[in-house]
Amino acid sequence: MDGETLQETAGIRAEELPAAEMTHPFGPEYGVFKVVGRMFLLLTEVRGRPIVVLKADPRDSEALRQAHPDITPGYHMNKRHWITLEPGGDLDEEMIRELVTESYLLVVERLPRAKRPVDPASFVSRPRDSPAP
């Protein structure tokens, strides 16, 4: 998958998630998606290549990096808790959407219960073409 499609897929999925918002706290070249003020996705470029940076459970992060050469430690982030998706590998749209959703839920579960836009334990992602409830 090319870098533009990678970022577009991740951004579209992030926009579908409840209470997610795009911000630019680090400048226009950094698209940051947040939920209730906490970051779960970063869209930027490194050496002219578009990348996606996501939160990940440390155990999952390690397994993902071992299984996919296009998943590396988080660019400019805590290397245990963040991963970088790079273009050109075997990542497909479904996997990118799942990784964005998982990043979002990892952040939501750390929010105070009263501020959570969804219950992370019961959140079910609806298929892309399904109507909203």
Buried (B, 14 or more C-beta within 10 A) or exposed (E): BEBEEBBBBBBBBBEBBEBBEEEEEEEEEBBBBBBBEBBBBBBBEEEEEBBBBBBBBEEEBBEBBEEBEBBBBBBEBEBBBBBBBBBEEEBEBEBBBEBBBBBBBBBBBEBEEEEBBBEBEEBEBEEEEEEEE
